[in-house]
Amino acid sequence: MTDLAYMTATEMGRLFAARKLSPREVCVAVIAQIDAWEPKIRALYAYDPEGALVAAKAATERWVKGAGLGPLDGVPVTIKDNIATKGVPKPLGTAATELFPEPYDAPPSARLREAGAVILAKTTMPDYGMLSSGLSSFHPLSRNPWNLALNPGGSSAGAAAAGAAGYGPIHIGTDIGGSIRLPAGWCGLIGFKPSLGRIPIDPPYVGRVAGPLTRNVADAALAMSILSRPDARDGMSLPPAELDWNIGPSTVRGLRIGLMLEIGAGMDVAPEVHAAVQAAARIFESQGATVVPVAPVLTRAMLDGLDKFWRARAWADIEPLPDERQTKILPYILRWAEVGAKISGADAVRGFGQTMAMRAAAATLFADVDAILSPTAPVAAFPAELASPIDDPDRPFEHIGFTVTWNMTEQPAVSINCGFTSDGLPIGLQIVGRRFDDVGVLRLAKAYEEWREPQRTWPKPPA
């Protein structure tokens, strides 16, 4: 049963089509896995095992009749709290939200449902998605399956914990500063942040994307083949494009790849993280790439400017709430956002202007390289009860320097495991590509996936 819970989506689809395995069998196995893990890691919201079994039975009947809807028909998936699913309230991770059933599926949910995916549950997130943590005023504290004393990261906290614990093969998160890649890195997963607009999303926002967290690159590409289908509700989405998501490993011979081991602002890179990323870069070099050290693109002014803008934006959303709802917000987030009341309109605009400085710096960098390798995060997973690695609302973004830049520049980036600390914690390697080269980034990740050393077995449920 455990083997079925950890089976890849691509393998499931092949076996379903051959009638050698049924979606119902997989669903039963994943439910058993959830029963074993969930009391400890608390990854799920609105878990619906009965509804999942009904959907799995319908998918099984379609495959038996030779009428499967495609490679995701019957595959178990989860969807992050802040991506609307019809009939389920969307708390946004905070107890301050007034709950009501969502009237329709957001684009990612709609695409998965159309493809026949079995939606097991929503997944947890911190208040308003503004932490790289599983800490929330609404959801129970989510924990990392690799070490239950540690955080899975965030804001796609439950998605990452669910992926590492074997709650099916595909988990959909969102990312505006690292919220897919950071938890993927801390939980040993593939976490793909596509180019802005590649996956339609509702509501859209600057830098905000949806994307998959999976246990292998092929499943991330399979998810992208469905999620990237057009939806008119997203006025920031890219024009529909027929991309070949059926990826194989890419040759790196002749590519010029930048190695960025410092980001320019925030936390220093831990020695074990530094060494693991350097070792990954040497593998790329051994396969024919030219790997060159590159300078940081982020500055203190850029990171602090973005912090000011986001505080002002958060306070604009929180300030109209009545006091009794404001007091329900996670104290860390409320303290961080309240500073936004003192930020002038001009300072907020100047802060947002730093995103354009990021774009200019990235454009200059990518005129000289085809891709970038870097750490996903400067450190490994941190204690579960903390809001961030340094747990200081006055310095909230010291750990997101390697990830947030590529949200603001709209470039695709993926986190893939590149090793473990001496304590057995995963270390994420980030691969960044040129804007719109989503397929190219996944091909590089696929190549590295095949070159790297065999991975450790996934954590087992506690006895």
Secondary structure by P-SEA (a helix, b strand, c coil): ccccccccaaaaaaaaaaccccaaaaaaaaaaaaaaccccccccccccaaaaaaaaaaaaaaaaacccccccccccccccccccccccccccccccccccccccccaaaaaaaaacccccbbbbbcccccccccccccccbbbbcccccccccccaaaaaaaaaaccccbbbbcccccaaaaaaaaacccccccccccccccccccccbbbbbcccaaaaaaaaacccccccccccccccccccccccccccccbbbbbbccccccccccaaaaaaaaaaaaaaaaaccbbbbbcccccaaaaaaaaaaaaaaaaaacccccaaaaaaccaaaaaaaaacccccaaaaaaaaaaaaaaaaaaaaaaacccbbbbbccccccccccccccccccccccccccccaaaaaabbbbbbbbccccccbbbbbbbbbbcccaaaaaaaaaaaaaaacccccccccccc
